[in-house]
Amino acid sequence: MTTVNETIEYNEQLSQYIRNLFVVEDETLQQIRERPPKEGLPPHDINPEEGRFLQLLVRASNAKSAVEFGTLVGYSSIWIARGLAPGGKLFTFEKEPMCVDIAKENFAKANVAHQIEILCGDAHTLVDSIAEAPFDFVFIDAEKTGYIDYFDWALENTRPGGFIVAHNVFLHRTILDSDTTDEGVKAMQMFHKHVAASNRVMSTVFPAGDGTLVAVTA
Ligand SMILES: C[S@@+](CC[C@H](N)C(=O)[O-])C[C@H]1O[C@@H](n2cnc3c(N)ncnc32)[C@H](O)[C@@H]1O
């Protein structure tokens, strides 16, 4: 017998239930997510309900300017762009030239190319080339060892009341391993402590998918 306070494990059935009711993933987004493996790219996009959640956060923050670290082929970028206020713009960073080329094609297919500027190279050095700060919304989804640096950059470059959001914060549950020797997992554990200890944001983790950390700047 279940009790009121019992936590229900989030699983494929619940995921599908949410997708069927709330997630408006059009054919373009579906094709991008289900792209053929022959392109040789990892299938590391956010999932559809995480995409819808991102779009909702962008809309809730009334964002007109956004930054994304880690484009891959643009699946999450399209969700963000579709949440922006009219005239809004997203800057997205990707280090792999092949991904950048495919992402540009995908932005055109999704009719969001005019809203997105993609910058190719290491985000840590390129980020200083964008002069439009303060931003309303920052999404962190590149290498896990860089999350603290991206977050600290976002703290300095996001307006009060803006959102800083980070993906994969459960790292497929490995985050719970306190004896880990994996550098990525250790970096994510440090990232959690870093954000939770900051008095410049209100933050929590939304536990659907692989975990999305959401922080609102003071
Ligand atoms: C998890 S994937 C991004 C997925 C994408 N946000 C989505 O959900 O559709 C991470 C991407 O970050 C890129 N990346 C990793 N380190 C980077 C860096 N230092 N600068 C720019 N891009 C980087 C990788 O090449 C990879 O394409």
The ligand as an ORCA input file, in Angstrom:
! r2SCAN-3c Opt
* xyz 0 1
  C      25.775     16.873    -23.629
  S      26.280     17.569    -25.144
  C      25.158     18.930    -25.354
  C      23.749     18.482    -25.660
  C      22.820     19.614    -26.050
  N      22.790     20.678    -25.054
  C      21.394     19.086    -26.200
  O      20.775     18.735    -25.182
  O      20.909     19.032    -27.346
  C      27.753     18.419    -24.687
  C      28.415     19.180    -25.822
  O      29.354     20.096    -25.247
  C      30.449     20.217    -26.113
  N      31.587     20.727    -25.331
  C      32.292     20.070    -24.368
  N      33.232     20.867    -23.852
  C      33.139     22.065    -24.489
  C      33.844     23.299    -24.405
  N      34.848     23.467    -23.532
  N      33.466     24.315    -25.206
  C      32.443     24.160    -26.090
  N      31.743     23.009    -26.228
  C      32.078     21.976    -25.442
  C      30.647     18.783    -26.636
  O      31.360     18.777    -27.852
  C      29.204     18.295    -26.781
  O      28.722     18.479    -28.093
*
